Amino acid sequence: MQCRFCKTELNNVFIDLVNSPASNSFLTASQLNEPETFYPLKVYTCHNCFLVQVDEYKKSDAIFDSNYVYFSSYSTSWLQHAKEYTDLMVSRFGYNENSLVIEVASNDGYLLQYFKQKNIPVLGIEPTANTAEAAKEKGVDSVVDFFGLRLANELVAKNIKADLLLGNNVLAHVPDIVDFVAGIRIILKETGVVTMEFPHLMQLVDNNQFDTIYHEHFSYLSFHTVKQIFASKGLEMFDVEEIPTHGGSLRIYAKHKNDTTKEISENVAALLAKETKKGLAGLSYYDHFQDKALKVKLDLTDFLIQQKRAGKKVAAYGAAAKGNTMLNYCGIKNDLISFVVDANPHKQNKFLPASHIPVVNEQYLKDTQPDFVVIFPWNLKDEITKQLSYIKDWGGKFVVAVPNLQIIA
């Protein structure tokens, strides 16, 4: 396998999570007796550019199809994040009714709706038809397609160019990241701004977030590497922020290299220095991550087995992709976790891939009153523990497995 950015031959394994189905390939009851397709989930570190990456065993057009079940609008904290982002962009860059904001991977219009409320023209680009349809119902015009150089050229031919091009949690999802960034350069106006948000590789390593690795995430990104990728296509970083979403993310700001209207923030050099000090540009930083993941696996499975022996009932909350990575790596099935609650009705009455744990609504949790609720989307721990605080009425406790096993009474 070659690095998807610099084409260096890869031979340094970051972590091997063995085989699992695509994390969002939920099953119907009739599919439970059918064979499931498993794909290798092995991640490599490039020793040249330090892009951490999984091979594209599961093709992106098979993952992001019309059966895709992730809808951004079911998280209240994520909606609040989107609204605050909109307010920040408008106050900082002065977007108005004469601007055009384009979002790549616009999902169900969760973010662009806030620009639209300010009478700022928007366009969503979203490959999954069902989520794009939900966006259109919000009045968010959407193109159902994958973004890259081809689509960028097609849109520019129609005189569509962005004052602001944004992408939240999409940069890690694209198999051809070079083509994707080349498309950004084409569709961005001469003085336009690009912002991208993605989970920070440094947080993944330091906080043992191995469960954020799944087939939809082709790349795991440091600022050091992303800066190189953008520079290779004539785009320059002029600011960066460390933000708390998804367990610790980066929000990067980029512009055309020849755009002199924006000063380079001191944040750029500061974060590069921070990553260098941590060792992200050296292979030794990536060693022993497999061992850290194994400890989580052993601790969680030991806990679940102990509760089973004690006659306790364990459920989970959040039928998230990271939960499926955790379950499949640990080999946990529906005999150790009885069910998982999720607010998204598109996931309810289905079953998690491989583990076959049923996905139910919140009322089922109240009716069955389990002793423990494992929170899979640990990045939403505060939101979920507040929402489900009533489980303490029957003595229920929360459990989080990452970065280490924690029982919250």
Secondary structure, DSSP 8 states (H G I E B T S, - for coil): -B-TTT--B--EEEEEEEEE--TT--B-GGGTTS----EEEEEEE-TTT--EEE---S-HHHHSSTT----GGG-HHHHHHHHHHHHHHHHHH---TT--EEEES-TTSTTHHHHHHTT--EEEE-S-HHHHHHHHHTT--EE-S--SHHHHHHHHTTT--EEEEEEES-GGG-S-HHHHHHHHHHHEEEEEEEEEEEEBHHHHHHTT-GGG--TT--EEB-HHHHHHHHHTTTEEEEEEEEE-GGGSEEEEEEEETT--SS---HHHHHHHHHHHHHTTTSGGGGTTHHHHHHHHHHHHHHHHHHHHHTT--EEEE---HHHHHHHHHHT--TTTS--EE-S-TTTTT-B-TTT--BEE-HHHHHHH--SEEEES-GGGHHHHHHHTGGGGGGT-EEEE-SSS-EEE-
